[in-house]
Amino acid sequence: MGTRAAHKSSISSGIMKVVSLFTSLQVVNVLCSMIKMKFVSLWLEATGVGLFGLYSTITETLATLTDTGLRQSSVREVASERDKPSRLRRLVAVVRSWSCVSGLVGCVLVCAFSPLLAILLFDDISQWWNFIILGFCMLVNSLSSGEHAILQGLGRFKYIARAVLAASVTGLVISIPMFRFFGHTSVILSILVYALAGLFFVRRYRYDTQGERPSVRKLKEGKDLAKIGGFIALAAFMAQMGNTVFVTWLNRYASTAEVGYFQAGNTLVIRYVGFVISAIGMEFYPRLSANIRSRMRHNVFVNHEITLILTALTPLILLFLLFRHVMVWVLYTPAFEIILPFITIGIIHAIFRSTSSVVAFSIVAKGDGKTYFFVETIDALWGVILTITGYRLAGLPGVGVAYILWFLSYFIFTTVICRRRYNLCISRRTLLAIVLSLSICVCAAFAVTLLPWYVYAPLLLVPVVFYLRRLMKLFLPKF
């Protein structure tokens, strides 16, 4: 028992170190992005900000369709083969081959339709060359994504963090003078600089295949990789479509201003939680993939991860509720206080979103692409129904309630699927941790709504201290 406890403590400590590393990295990236947009708004005004948003949307949408979910499927395969050097080297070459092909497909599509895109978006065909550069950026980003997937599968998280940090800072330093002297042309050039910096720095830490090179022949060996990734990409596309459908409906049913309020609140409750979930998934997904063939380890890792993520996320939810006014004032304006009921209710969805994400990782780690696509499609449709119904009944606060019901349903759905297909069992101890976290956060939401700040602030800080002490014990067992 002592050895098992020590092993769990070691795993928890390792996970929290990775989480703290990537959470800090994301904070730095956000700060760099804020500095970049500050100079853009100062020298290029609203047009420059709009161009960044426009080009980013085009790149993300096309990348979702052309990369065929390679990053997630590649991480899974690399993690499962990382203890077999000869097979690993060949697999890495396969991943690089497919990354190159998917990037080339995206590049060719954007370049081929560059005149049409220029007319549709700018009503000026002379802007076609911007999309040629954007197409090249897609190729570079695809190559970078492949290298990141390989490093993640190998568990080389420090190298990923160093590469991302160096690329962000380098891109910012080079871009700022361009914003000042090159005008609106600097927007597309800045995107290119960031892409090239990302590829340059991640290649410094690339895995050496010792003679194995990407080739057309290796594309055939990666058919299963692309097949699984294709289902993952389709699932991601369905999730994006679900959000697009709701926003389009809201714009017609209510107003563009209401869409703005929804987007502001949605950014807070979704991105805030996303920082923690993505940081934990960075370490958990390859570890689960490497041990997915063992039913016992599968169960232990999933239950342990849910308990750990609740320990990390619960105090963050409480701090969010405590400082929600300040966040709205800093990020937006006092006029956006209208979203406070929405984000106060909506943030509670994070409990079920985080736990269901951990369970859903099991489907991807198993390589069960069809099941994952089915689950995500049903979830996207159910989410659209719930959010539209919630808004019609109670406005934006109703959307917050819909989020809670949506991700509670997702947790139950994924748990039932994994129970029947993979014999995954959520332990009583894990369920109690979920109930405890939910109870504390719901009581905190009522407290900040009904009580004055000098009453609810001390009440919220008590469980925050309790959870933070538990987290400290993971870093410092003698604490």
C-alpha positions in Angstrom: 0.0 0.0 0.0 2.8 2.4 0.9 4.5 1.7 -2.5 1.3 2.3 -4.4 0.6 5.6 -2.5 4.2 6.8 -3.2 3.7 5.9 -6.9 0.5 7.9 -7.1 2.1 10.8 -5.2 5.0 10.7 -7.8 2.5 10.7 -10.7 0.5 13.6 -9.2 3.7 15.6 -8.6 4.8 15.1 -12.2 1.3 16.0 -13.5 1.1 19.2 -11.5 4.6 20.2 -12.6 3.5 19.9 -16.3 0.3 21.7 -15.6 2.0 24.6 -13.9 4.6 24.7 -16.7 2.0 24.9 -19.5 -0.4 27.1 -17.5 2.4 29.6 -17.0 3.3 29.3 -20.7 -0.3 30.1 -21.7 -0.3 33.1 -19.4 2.9 34.4 -21.1 1.4 33.7 -24.5 -1.7 35.7 -23.6 0.5 38.6 -22.4 2.5 38.5 -25.6 -0.8 38.5 -27.6 -2.1 41.5 -25.6 1.1 43.4 -26.2 0.9 42.6 -29.9 -2.7 43.7 -30.2 -2.0 46.9 -28.3 0.6 48.0 -30.9 -1.7 46.8 -33.7 -4.6 48.9 -32.3 -2.3 51.9 -31.8 -0.7 51.9 -35.2 -3.0 50.0 -37.5 -6.3 50.8 -35.6 -9.4 48.7 -35.9 -8.6 47.6 -39.4 -5.4 45.9 -38.4 -7.2 44.1 -35.5 -9.9 43.0 -37.9 -7.3 41.6 -40.4 -5.7 39.5 -37.7 -9.1 38.1 -36.7 -10.0 37.4 -40.4 -6.8 35.7 -41.3 -6.8 33.6 -38.1 -10.4 32.4 -38.7 -9.5 31.3 -42.2 -6.4 29.5 -41.1 -8.1 27.7 -38.2 -11.1 26.7 -40.2 -9.1 25.3 -43.1 -6.6 23.6 -40.8 -9.4 21.8 -39.0 -10.4 20.2 -42.4 -7.0 19.5 -43.8 -4.9 18.3 -40.9 -7.3 15.3 -40.4 -6.8 15.4 -36.6 -3.2 14.2 -37.0 -1.9 15.8 -33.8 -4.1 13.8 -31.5 -3.8 10.6 -33.4 0.0 11.0 -33.7 0.4 11.6 -30.0 -1.4 8.4 -29.3 0.7 6.3 -31.7 4.0 7.8 -30.6 3.2 7.4 -26.9 2.3 3.7 -27.4 5.6 3.0 -29.3 8.1 5.2 -27.3 9.7 2.2 -25.6 10.4 0.5 -28.9 13.2 2.6 -30.6 13.3 1.0 -34.0 9.5 1.1 -34.5 9.4 4.6 -33.0 11.9 6.0 -35.5 9.8 4.7 -38.4 6.6 6.0 -36.9 8.1 9.4 -36.4 9.0 9.4 -40.1 5.4 8.5 -40.9 4.0 11.3 -38.8 6.3 13.8 -40.5 5.3 12.5 -44.0 1.6 13.0 -43.2 2.2 16.4 -41.6 3.9 17.5 -44.8 1.1 16.2 -47.0 -1.7 17.8 -44.9 0.2 21.1 -44.9 0.7 21.0 -48.6 -3.0 20.2 -49.2 -4.0 23.3 -47.1 -1.4 25.4 -48.8 -2.6 24.4 -52.3 -6.2 25.0 -51.5 -5.6 28.5 -50.1 -3.3 29.4 -53.1 -5.7 28.0 -55.6 -8.7 30.0 -54.2 -6.6 33.1 -53.4 -8.2 35.3 -56.1 -11.7 34.2 -55.0 -10.9 34.7 -51.3 -9.6 38.2 -52.1 -12.8 39.2 -53.9 -15.1 37.7 -51.2 -13.3 39.2 -48.3 -11.8 42.4 -49.6 -13.7 42.9 -52.9 -10.2 43.5 -54.4 -8.5 40.8 -56.4 -5.1 42.6 -56.0 -5.0 41.2 -52.4 -4.6 37.7 -53.6 -0.9 37.6 -52.7 -1.9 37.8 -49.0 -3.5 34.5 -49.3 -0.5 33.0 -51.0 1.5 33.9 -47.9 -1.3 32.5 -45.7 -1.2 29.2 -47.6 2.6 29.0 -47.0 1.9 29.6 -43.3 -0.5 26.7 -43.2 2.3 24.4 -44.5 4.7 25.7 -42.0 2.2 25.4 -39.1 1.4 21.8 -40.2 5.1 20.8 -40.0 5.4 22.5 -36.6 2.2 20.7 -35.3 3.7 17.3 -36.3 6.9 18.0 -34.4 4.9 19.1 -31.4 2.8 15.9 -31.5 6.0 13.8 -31.6 7.5 15.6 -28.6 4.2 15.4 -26.7 4.0 11.7 -27.3 7.5 11.2 -26.1 6.8 13.2 -22.9 9.3 15.9 -23.7 7.2 18.7 -22.3 10.1 21.1 -21.4 11.2 21.1 -25.0 7.7 22.0 -26.2 7.5 24.8 -23.6 10.9 26.2 -24.6 10.0 26.1 -28.3 6.6 27.8 -27.9 8.0 30.5 -25.5 10.9 31.3 -27.8 8.6 31.4 -30.8 6.2 33.8 -29.1 8.8 36.2 -27.9 10.7 36.1 -31.2 7.5 36.7 -33.2 6.6 39.6 -31.0 10.0 41.3 -31.1 10.2 41.1 -34.9 6.6 42.0 -35.5 6.4 45.3 -33.5 8.8 47.2 -35.8 6.9 45.9 -38.8 3.6 47.2 -37.4 5.2 50.7 -37.2 6.8 50.8 -40.7 4.9 48.4 -43.0 1.3 49.4 -42.3 -1.5 46.9 -42.9 0.9 44.7 -45.0 2.6 43.9 -41.7 -0.4 41.8 -40.5 0.2 39.0 -42.9 4.0 39.3 -42.6 3.6 39.0 -38.8 1.6 35.8 -39.2 4.4 34.4 -41.4 7.1 35.4 -38.9 5.2 33.7 -36.1 4.8 30.5 -38.2 8.5 30.4 -39.2 9.7 31.1 -35.6 7.5 28.3 -34.4 9.0 25.8 -36.9 12.5 27.0 -36.3 12.5 26.6 -32.6 10.6 23.3 -32.4 13.0 21.8 -35.0 15.9 22.5 -32.5 14.4 19.8 -30.2 13.2 17.4 -32.9 13.5 13.7 -32.4 16.4 12.1 -34.4 15.1 9.3 -36.6 18.7 8.2 -37.4 18.3 7.8 -41.2 14.5 7.3 -41.4 13.2 10.0 -43.7 9.7 11.1 -44.6 8.6 9.6 -48.0 5.6 8.8 -50.1 5.9 5.1 -49.2 5.5 5.9 -45.6 2.2 7.6 -46.3 0.7 4.1 -46.8 2.0 3.0 -43.4 0.1 5.8 -41.8 -3.3 5.1 -43.2 -4.7 4.0 -39.8 -3.1 7.2 -38.3 -4.9 9.3 -40.9 -8.2 7.4 -40.5 -8.4 7.9 -36.8 -7.3 11.5 -37.2 -10.0 12.0 -39.8 -12.7 11.1 -37.4 -11.2 13.4 -34.8 -11.1 16.2 -37.3 -14.8 15.6 -38.2 -15.7 15.6 -34.6 -13.9 19.0 -34.0 -15.7 20.4 -37.1 -19.1 19.3 -35.7 -18.3 21.0 -32.4 -17.4 24.2 -34.3 -20.6 24.0 -36.4 -22.7 23.6 -33.2 -21.3 26.9 -31.8 -21.7 28.6 -35.2 -25.4 27.5 -35.4 -26.2 28.9 -32.0 -24.4 32.2 -32.6 -26.2 32.6 -36.0 -29.5 31.9 -34.4 -28.8 34.3 -31.5 -27.9 37.1 -33.9 -31.3 36.7 -35.7 -33.4 36.0 -32.7 -31.9 38.7 -30.5 -29.3 41.2 -31.8 -25.7 41.6 -32.7 -25.1 43.3 -29.4 -26.5 40.3 -27.6 -24.1 38.1 -29.6 -21.3 40.4 -28.4 -22.3 39.9 -24.7 -22.5 36.1 -25.2 -19.1 36.0 -26.9 -17.6 38.1 -24.0 -19.0 35.8 -21.4 -18.3 32.6 -23.3 -14.7 33.7 -23.7 -14.4 34.0 -19.9 -16.0 30.7 -18.9 -14.6 28.6 -21.8 -11.1 29.9 -22.2 -10.6 30.2 -18.4 -11.3 26.5 -18.0 -9.5 25.6 -21.3 -6.2 26.7 -19.9 -6.3 24.1 -17.2 -7.8 21.3 -19.3 -5.3 21.7 -22.2 -2.4 21.8 -19.7 -3.5 18.6 -18.0 -4.3 16.9 -21.3 -0.8 17.7 -22.5 0.6 15.1 -20.0 -2.4 12.8 -19.4 -3.2 11.9 -23.0 0.2 10.4 -24.0 0.4 8.7 -20.6 -3.0 7.1 -21.0 -2.3 6.1 -24.6 0.9 4.3 -23.5 -1.0 2.3 -20.9 -4.4 1.9 -22.6 -4.1 -1.8 -23.2 -4.1 -2.5 -19.4 -7.7 -2.3 -18.0 -6.4 -1.8 -14.5 -4.1 1.0 -15.4 -6.8 2.6 -17.5 -9.2 2.7 -14.6 -6.5 3.9 -12.1 -5.3 6.7 -14.4 -8.7 8.0 -15.3 -10.0 8.1 -11.7 -6.8 9.6 -10.4 -6.8 12.2 -13.1 -10.4 13.3 -12.4 -9.6 13.6 -8.7 -6.5 15.6 -9.5 -8.2 18.0 -12.0 -10.9 18.7 -9.5 -8.4 19.6 -6.9 -6.7 22.0 -9.2 -9.9 23.4 -10.8 -12.2 23.9 -7.8 -10.1 26.8 -6.2 -9.8 28.4 -9.6 -13.6 28.4 -10.0 -13.9 29.9 -6.6 -11.3 32.6 -7.3 -13.2 33.3 -10.6 -16.4 33.9 -8.7 -14.6 36.0 -6.2 -13.0 38.3 -8.8 -15.5 38.1 -11.6 -16.4 41.8 -11.4 -12.7 42.8 -11.7 -12.2 40.5 -14.7 -15.1 42.1 -16.5 -13.9 45.6 -15.8 -10.3 44.9 -16.8 -11.0 42.9 -20.0 -14.1 44.8 -21.1 -16.0 47.8 -19.7 -18.5 48.4 -16.9 -21.3 48.1 -19.6 -20.5 44.4 -19.8 -21.6 43.8 -16.2 -24.8 42.5 -17.8 -22.9 39.2 -18.4 -22.2 38.6 -14.7 -25.3 36.3 -14.0 -24.3 34.3 -17.1 -20.6 33.8 -16.1 -21.6 33.2 -12.4 -23.8 30.3 -13.4 -21.8 29.2 -16.5 -18.5 28.7 -14.7 -19.9 25.8 -12.8 -20.0 23.8 -16.0 -16.2 23.5 -15.7 -16.6 20.7 -13.2 -18.4 18.4 -15.7 -16.5 19.7 -18.7 -13.1 18.8 -17.1 -14.2 15.4 -15.8 -15.9 14.4 -19.1 -12.8 15.5 -21.0 -10.7 13.1 -19.0 -13.2 10.2 -19.8 -13.4 11.2 -23.5 -9.6 10.9 -23.7 -10.2 7.2 -23.2 -12.1 6.9 -26.5 -9.3 8.7 -28.5 -6.6 6.8 -26.7 -8.3 3.5 -27.7 -8.1 4.7 -31.3 -11.9 4.3 -31.6 -12.4 7.1 -34.1 -16.0 6.1 -35.1 -17.2 6.1 -31.6 -15.6 9.4 -30.8 -17.2 11.0 -33.9 -20.6 9.6 -32.9 -20.3 10.9 -29.3 -19.1 14.4 -30.3 -21.8 14.7 -33.0 -24.6 13.8 -30.6 -23.1 16.1 -28.0 -22.9 19.0 -30.5 -26.6 18.6 -31.5 -27.7 18.3 -27.9 -25.7 21.4 -27.0 -27.4 23.4 -29.7 -30.9 22.3 -28.4 -30.0 23.1 -24.8 -28.4 26.5 -25.4 -31.3 27.7 -27.6 -33.9 26.5 -25.1 -32.0 28.0 -22.2 -31.8 31.4 -23.9 -35.5 31.4 -24.9 -36.5 30.6 -21.3 -34.1 32.9 -19.3 -31.8 34.8 -21.6 -28.0 34.6 -21.1 -28.3 33.2 -17.5 -30.4 30.4 -19.1 -27.4 29.6 -21.4 -25.3 29.3 -18.2 -27.7 26.7 -16.8 -27.8 25.0 -20.3 -24.0 24.7 -20.1 -24.2 22.8 -16.8 -26.9 20.4 -18.1 -25.0 20.0 -21.3 -21.7 18.9 -19.8 -23.4 16.9 -17.1 -25.1 15.0 -19.9 -21.8 14.7 -21.7 -20.1 13.2 -18.6 -22.9 10.7 -18.2 -22.9 9.8 -21.9 -19.1 9.3 -22.2 -19.0 7.4 -18.9 -21.7 5.0 -20.1 -20.0 4.5 -23.5 -16.6 3.8 -21.9 -18.1 1.5 -19.3 -19.8 -0.7 -22.0 -17.0 -0.6 -24.6 -13.8 -0.5 -22.4 -15.0 -1.6 -18.9 -14.1 1.8 -17.5 -15.3 2.2 -13.9 -15.6 5.5 -12.1 -15.0 4.8 -8.4 -17.2 5.9 -5.5 -14.3 8.0 -4.2 -14.1 9.9 -7.6 -17.9 10.4 -7.6 -17.7 11.8 -4.1 -15.0 14.2 -5.2 -17.2 15.4 -8.0 -20.2 15.9 -5.7 -18.0 17.7 -3.1 -16.6 20.1 -5.8 -20.0 20.7 -7.3 -21.6 21.4 -3.9 -18.9 23.9 -2.9 -19.1 25.7 -6.3 -22.9 25.9 -6.3 -23.0 27.3 -2.8 -20.3 29.8 -3.7 -22.4 30.9 -6.8 -25.4 31.5 -4.5 -23.2 33.3 -2.0 -21.7 35.8 -4.4 -25.2 36.5 -5.8 -27.1 36.9 -2.6 -24.6 38.1 0.0 -22.4 41.3 0.3 -18.8 40.9 -0.7 -17.4 41.3 2.9 -19.5 38.2 3.8 -18.9 35.9 0.9 -15.2 36.7 0.4 -14.1 35.0 3.6 -16.5 32.1 3.0 -15.0 31.4 -0.4 -11.4 31.7 0.8 -11.8 28.8 3.3 -12.2 26.1 0.6 -9.7 27.8 -1.6 -7.0 27.4 1.1 -8.1 23.8 1.7 -7.7 22.9 -1.9 -4.4 24.8 -2.3 -3.0 23.0 0.7 -3.8 19.7 -1.1 -2.1 20.9 -4.2 1.0 22.0 -2.3 1.3 18.5 -0.9 1.6 17.2 -4.4 4.6 19.5 -5.0 6.0 19.3 -1.5 4.9 16.0 0.2 6.1 17.2 3.6 4.1 20.4 3.4 
